[in-house]
Amino acid sequence: MDGLALYHADGKVGVVTLNRPDKLNAINPELKEALLASLRVADDDAATSVVLLRANGRSFCVGYDIGRKSPERDTWRHDAIRYSQHLREVVAFELAPWDMKKPVVAEVQGHALGGGCELAMMCDLTIAADDATFGEPEIRFSTAGPALVMPWFIGLKKARELLYLGDTIGAQEALSLGMVNRVVPRDELAAQAMKFAKRLALISAEALAVVKLAINRGAEMAGFRNAVNSGVDLLGPLYAARTAAGTEFRDAVQALGLGAALKARMDQFKE
């Protein structure tokens, strides 16, 4: 299958598939552009009323491709204003499922980390395999997820714990916290997610669109969109800052390679 994001319709369900399995669907500029294009096609397809977002391979999405070289970004790495602008573009991408007219069902297996976790949370509903793990480990490397929306979905106390420590949780805990709607066996995930999406598609497209919009507008009146914007405003300077932890990690990457540096840092947090 060609393309980093694929689209096809199955009855009244439009299916968008992340297709970078060799990199666990890590988000790079090309995947971001392809996914946005496929989501637009899915939202505009008059024959469907529900969108199913899934991913090829063993993981939904491990987040942003931090191993990707970006000489252009290196020129403004410590420019807080430019970093804030970049983060706004990232958040606009992650908000794409939220901003669509149609409800989006996320089908999640394996890792849903960092930007992948945020992308799944932005979907209207989530069906998770029993092997799914969720979390935002970026803080361990002196950054943070650009869309700090977790408190809106699971509450302040647990969100603080996960966002402060960068811990991950399994599918059953995510279910108990309200982060996902269903947990199913891994080998049944595709069938169960499609069954769920097709059941949802029995509702009239007009009713689904109006109810989604009403729920979103209620959350936005309560401050959801302002919270997202405030997070971007505050995180730009953090990304641009020269912190001790961030410098130590970058030095480790240079000395050991990305994989070894990640393992060494993550091992420190094992209980």
Summary of the structure (lengths in Angstrom):
residues: 271
radius of gyration: 18.3
end to end distance: 41.0
largest distance: 57.0
contacts: 871
relative contact order: 0.13
helix: 55%
strand: 16%
